[in-house]
């Protein structure tokens, strides 16, 4: 394995954090043929540790049951949209309820490899829950720097597994470079491993996330025409593309999927770069989405590269469309997901109109996290129900109230 820049191919020593010292590009791991060819055989066991030959760690990767999440064929929404082969990869069924458990497990192993006393991470919520849980499993100290105002459910989850939370006003408002430099400085001062889940800061963590692609390939038994995912910073999206490329290199698959990124129109850095045919993604002066999981002003250039290398696409959807689809997925599919998870499904009709997908396309939508992660919608409905009339213990009265609701 070697670590090299995705832009200039400059090699660095294993463990180097931050940007490429030669050109400022994003670093990434490269594996030899022997490691890649392990993908030809189904790896036994559970968790992402079974793929350690394709991970940048020596230590065993802690396992809380991450991975092996179901790939579910749509029961109703696909038919309603005229799509014959619509599938949902439900990452909300990971231990802490999000795909970032795959990253959290990697963070813990990296911290052990680096003999750090613990991990420090900045997070809007899902990453903090995952990193805190896996640090607890590995016996590591965990410090989370969190933006005030994040969903309280994510804060509770982080605190429950023993992390220490420091709220930092505007932690994501100073731009990616300033954030990276500040985090590296704090990590060095406190002897904590920098477990920030974003490749321009830590290029190793997304290697755990690429296992989503490995699983879809084995579950679907056909290469999807399109993999559609919500995009904030871009690691989950990019990691899957790398996973698919490794499967192709190993000869496990004959073709590659197109990678389609979905962003909120209220926080669209990747979308703007794609539409304007820019060579890099610029940091926006705003991020106003109500969808917490993808409300970021910056996306890494690695995501833009994945779009272009895969002949992919980027689409924007409104927050209202996302919330409406979140409700619809729960009612019509029985899957309760956080709003960011609904973004790929909310984008489907736009993609069909743009002829980016066809009725007979095989489509895998990545649902990034569970509904309890950001439960405001459900809480509002529950509060409304709590104020309704209480039924007496009487069949006639109960039946009358049921009739009123059905009418």
C-alpha positions in Angstrom: 0.0 0.0 0.0 1.1 3.6 -0.7 -0.4 7.0 0.1 -0.3 9.4 -2.7 -2.0 12.6 -4.0 -4.9 12.1 -6.3 -3.8 15.2 -8.3 0.0 15.0 -8.6 0.7 11.5 -7.4 3.2 12.7 -4.9 3.8 10.0 -2.3 3.8 10.7 1.5 4.6 8.5 4.5 1.7 6.6 6.0 0.0 8.6 8.7 0.4 12.0 7.0 -2.7 14.2 7.7 -4.0 17.1 5.8 -3.4 18.1 2.2 -0.6 17.0 -0.2 2.5 18.9 0.7 3.4 19.3 -3.0 0.2 20.6 -4.5 -2.5 20.8 -1.8 -4.5 18.0 -3.3 -6.3 15.2 -1.4 -4.3 12.1 -0.4 -5.6 8.6 -0.9 -4.5 5.0 -0.3 -3.5 2.7 -3.2 -3.2 -1.1 -2.8 -1.2 -3.7 -4.6 -2.8 -6.5 -6.7 -2.6 -9.1 -4.0 -4.7 -6.9 -1.7 -7.2 -6.0 -4.4 -7.6 -9.6 -5.5 -8.8 -10.6 -2.0 -12.2 -9.2 -3.2 -12.6 -12.1 -5.5 -13.5 -14.3 -2.6 -16.4 -13.5 -0.2 -14.8 -12.5 3.1 -16.2 -14.5 6.1 -17.4 -12.9 9.3 -19.1 -9.6 10.0 -17.9 -6.0 10.3 -15.4 -4.2 8.1 -12.4 -5.8 9.7 -12.7 -8.7 7.3 -11.5 -6.3 4.6 -8.4 -5.2 6.5 -6.1 -6.1 3.7 -7.7 -3.2 1.9 -7.6 -0.8 4.9 -4.8 1.5 6.0 -4.5 -0.1 9.5 -2.6 -2.9 11.2 -4.7 -3.1 14.4 -7.9 -5.1 14.5 -10.9 -2.9 13.6 -13.4 -2.8 16.5 -16.7 -4.4 15.6 -20.1 -3.4 17.0 -22.0 -5.0 14.1 -21.4 -2.4 11.5 -22.0 -3.2 7.9 -24.0 -5.9 6.2 -27.0 -3.5 6.0 -29.9 -4.6 3.9 -30.5 -3.7 0.3 -34.2 -3.4 0.0 -36.2 -3.3 -3.2 -38.8 -0.5 -3.3 -42.3 -1.8 -2.6 -44.3 1.2 -3.9 -42.3 4.3 -4.7 -40.4 2.7 -7.5 -43.6 1.6 -9.2 -45.2 5.1 -8.7 -42.2 6.7 -10.4 -42.1 4.1 -13.2 -38.8 2.6 -12.1 -38.6 -1.2 -12.3 -35.4 -1.8 -10.2 -35.2 0.7 -7.4 -33.3 -0.4 -4.3 -32.6 1.2 -1.0 -29.3 0.6 0.9 -30.5 1.2 4.5 -27.4 2.4 6.4 -29.6 3.5 9.2 -29.4 -0.1 10.5 -25.8 0.3 11.5 -25.2 0.2 15.3 -25.4 4.0 16.0 -27.8 4.5 13.1 -25.7 5.8 10.3 -23.1 4.9 7.6 -20.5 6.7 9.7 -20.2 3.7 11.9 -18.0 2.3 9.2 -15.8 5.4 9.6 -16.0 5.3 13.4 -14.6 1.8 13.4 -11.7 2.9 11.2 -11.0 5.9 13.4 -10.7 3.7 16.5 -8.2 1.4 14.7 -6.2 4.3 13.4 -6.0 5.8 16.9 -4.7 2.5 18.3 -2.2 2.2 15.5 -0.9 5.7 16.3 -0.8 4.9 20.1 -2.9 8.0 20.8 -4.7 8.4 24.1 -7.9 9.0 22.3 -9.7 10.7 19.4 -10.8 14.2 18.7 -13.4 14.9 16.1 -15.6 17.8 14.9 -19.1 16.8 13.9 -22.6 17.9 13.1 -23.9 14.8 14.8 -23.7 11.4 13.0 -20.0 11.3 13.1 -19.9 12.2 16.8 -22.3 9.3 17.6 -20.2 6.8 15.6 -16.8 7.9 16.8 -17.9 8.0 20.4 -19.4 4.5 20.3 -16.3 2.9 18.7 -13.9 4.8 21.1 -15.9 3.4 24.0 -15.6 -0.1 22.4 -11.8 0.3 22.0 -11.3 1.9 25.5 -10.2 5.3 24.0 -10.9 8.8 25.2 -13.2 10.7 22.9 -13.6 14.5 22.5 -16.2 15.9 20.2 -16.3 19.5 19.0 -19.9 20.2 18.0 -21.7 23.1 16.4 -24.5 24.4 18.7 -28.0 23.8 17.5 -27.6 20.3 16.1 -30.4 17.8 16.7 -30.6 17.0 20.4 -31.0 13.3 19.7 -27.5 13.2 18.2 -26.1 15.0 21.2 -27.7 12.5 23.6 -26.3 9.6 21.6 -22.8 11.0 21.7 -22.9 11.7 25.5 -24.4 8.3 26.2 -21.3 6.4 25.2 -19.0 8.6 27.3 -17.7 11.3 24.9 -16.8 14.7 26.2 -18.6 17.4 24.1 -17.3 20.9 23.6 -19.7 23.2 21.7 -17.8 25.5 19.4 -19.7 28.4 17.9 -19.3 28.5 14.1 -16.9 25.6 13.9 -17.7 25.0 10.3 -18.1 28.6 9.3 -14.4 29.5 8.9 -13.7 27.4 5.7 -12.2 24.0 5.3 -8.5 25.1 5.5 -8.9 27.0 8.8 -10.9 24.1 10.2 -8.2 21.6 9.2 -5.4 23.7 10.7 -7.3 24.3 14.0 -8.1 20.6 14.4 -4.6 19.4 13.7 -3.3 21.9 16.2 -5.7 20.8 18.9 -5.0 17.1 18.2 -1.2 17.7 18.6 -1.7 19.7 21.8 -3.8 17.0 23.4 -2.2 13.8 22.1 -5.5 12.8 20.5 -5.8 11.2 17.1 -7.6 13.5 14.6 -10.6 11.5 13.6 -12.4 14.2 11.5 -14.3 12.3 8.9 -13.4 14.2 5.7 -10.6 13.2 3.3 -8.9 16.6 2.9 -8.2 16.5 6.7 -7.8 12.7 7.3 -7.5 10.7 4.0 -7.7 7.3 5.7 -11.1 7.2 7.3 -13.2 6.9 4.1 -11.5 3.5 3.4 -14.0 2.0 5.9 -16.9 3.6 4.0 -16.1 2.0 0.7 -17.4 -1.3 2.0 -20.9 -0.1 1.1 -20.0 -0.8 -2.5 -18.6 -4.2 -1.7 -21.9 -5.1 -0.1 -24.2 -3.8 -2.8 -22.2 -5.8 -5.4 -22.7 -9.0 -3.5 -26.4 -8.3 -2.6 -27.6 -7.2 -6.0 -25.7 -9.6 -8.2 -25.7 -7.0 -10.9 -23.9 -3.7 -11.2 -26.3 -0.8 -10.7 -26.6 1.6 -13.5 -26.6 4.4 -11.0 -25.6 4.8 -7.3 -27.4 7.8 -5.9 -26.2 9.3 -2.6 -26.7 12.5 -0.5 -23.5 14.6 -0.5 -22.3 17.0 2.2 -18.5 16.9 2.4 -18.3 14.1 -0.1 -16.6 11.2 1.7 -19.4 8.7 1.5 -19.9 9.4 -2.2 -16.2 9.2 -3.1 -15.5 6.1 -0.9 -18.2 4.2 -2.8 -16.7 5.1 -6.1 -13.3 3.8 -4.9 -14.9 0.6 -3.7 -16.5 0.0 -7.1 -13.2 0.8 -8.9 -11.5 -1.8 -6.7 -14.1 -4.4 -7.5 -13.6 -3.7 -11.2 -9.9 -3.9 -10.9 -10.2 -7.3 -9.1 -12.5 -8.6 -11.9 -15.4 -9.1 -9.6 -17.5 -6.8 -11.8 -17.3 -6.1 -15.6 -18.7 -2.5 -15.6 -18.9 0.4 -13.3 -22.0 2.4 -12.1 -22.5 6.0 -12.6 -22.2 8.0 -9.4 -25.0 10.6 -8.9 -24.7 13.1 -6.1 -27.7 14.9 -4.5 -27.4 18.1 -2.6 -29.9 20.5 -1.1 -30.4 23.6 -3.2 -29.9 25.6 0.0 -26.3 24.1 0.4 -25.0 23.2 -3.1 -21.2 23.6 -3.3 -20.8 20.5 -5.5 -23.8 21.2 -7.5 -22.5 24.7 -8.3 -19.1 23.4 -9.4 -20.8 20.8 -11.6 -23.2 23.2 -13.3 -20.5 25.8 -13.9 -18.0 23.2 -15.2 -15.4 24.3 -12.6 -12.2 22.5 -12.1 -12.6 22.5 -8.3 -15.3 23.0 -5.7 -15.4 26.4 -4.1 -16.5 27.1 -0.6 -19.8 28.9 -0.5 -20.6 31.9 1.6 -23.7 30.2 2.9 -25.3 26.9 3.8 -29.0 27.4 4.7 -30.5 23.9 4.4 -32.7 22.6 7.1 -31.4 19.1 6.3 -28.7 18.8 9.0 -26.8 15.9 7.4 -25.9 17.8 4.2 -26.0 21.4 5.3 -22.4 22.2 4.6 -20.8 25.0 2.6 -17.9 22.9 1.2 -17.5 19.6 -0.6 -14.2 18.0 -1.4 -12.7 17.9 -4.9 -12.6 14.1 -4.5 -16.4 14.1 -4.9 -16.2 16.2 -8.1 -13.6 13.8 -9.5 -15.8 10.8 -8.7 -18.7 12.4 -10.6 -16.5 13.0 -13.7 -14.6 9.7 -13.6 -17.9 7.8 -13.5 -19.6 9.9 -16.1 -22.0 10.8 -13.3 -24.3 13.7 -12.5 -25.1 16.1 -9.7 -28.7 17.2 -8.9 -30.2 19.6 -6.4 -33.5 19.2 -4.6 -35.4 21.6 -2.3 -35.7 21.0 1.5 -39.4 20.7 1.1 -39.0 17.9 -1.4 -36.7 16.1 0.9 -39.0 16.4 3.9 -42.0 15.3 1.8 -40.1 12.2 0.6 -38.9 11.4 4.1 -42.6 11.2 5.1 -43.5 9.2 2.0 -40.7 6.6 2.4 -41.9 6.0 6.0 -45.6 5.6 5.0 -45.2 3.8 1.7 -42.0 1.7 2.4 -42.0 1.3 6.2 -38.5 2.7 6.5 -37.9 5.6 8.9 -34.9 7.6 7.8 -33.4 11.0 8.6 -34.0 13.7 6.0 -30.6 13.5 4.3 -31.4 9.9 3.5 -34.5 10.9 1.6 -32.6 13.3 -0.7 -31.6 10.6 -3.3 -35.2 9.4 -3.6 -36.5 12.9 -3.8 -34.2 13.5 -6.7 -35.5 10.5 -8.8 -38.2 12.3 -10.7 -35.7 15.1 -11.6 -33.2 12.5 -12.8 -35.8 10.7 -14.9 -37.0 14.0 -16.5 -33.3 14.8 -17.3 -32.9 11.3 -18.8 -30.2 10.5 -16.4 -32.0 7.3 -15.4 -34.5 5.1 -17.3 -37.4 3.0 -16.3 -35.4 -0.2 -16.6 -32.3 1.2 -14.9 -31.0 -0.6 -11.8 -30.7 2.1 -9.1 -29.3 1.9 -5.6 -30.2 4.8 -3.4 -28.0 5.2 -0.3 -30.0 6.0 2.9 -27.4 7.4 5.1 -29.0 7.4 8.5 -32.0 6.4 10.6 -35.0 8.5 11.4 -34.3 9.0 15.1 -31.2 10.9 14.2 -33.2 14.0 13.2 -36.7 13.3 14.4 -38.3 16.8 14.3 -40.9 15.7 11.7 -42.0 12.7 13.9 -41.9 14.8 17.0 -44.2 17.4 15.5 -46.7 14.7 14.5 -46.5 13.1 18.0 -47.1 16.4 19.7 -50.2 16.9 17.5 -51.5 13.4 18.5 -50.9 14.1 22.1 -53.3 17.1 22.0 -56.1 15.1 20.4 -59.2 13.8 22.2 -58.7 10.8 24.5 -61.0 7.9 23.8 -63.0 6.3 26.6 -62.8 2.5 27.2 -65.8 2.0 24.9 -65.9 0.2 21.5 -68.5 2.5 20.0 -66.5 5.7 21.0 -63.2 4.2 19.7 -64.9 3.2 16.4 -66.4 6.7 16.1 -62.9 8.3 16.4 -61.4 5.9 14.0 -64.2 6.8 11.5 -63.4 10.5 11.9 -59.7 9.9 11.1 -60.6 7.8 8.0 -63.1 10.3 6.6 
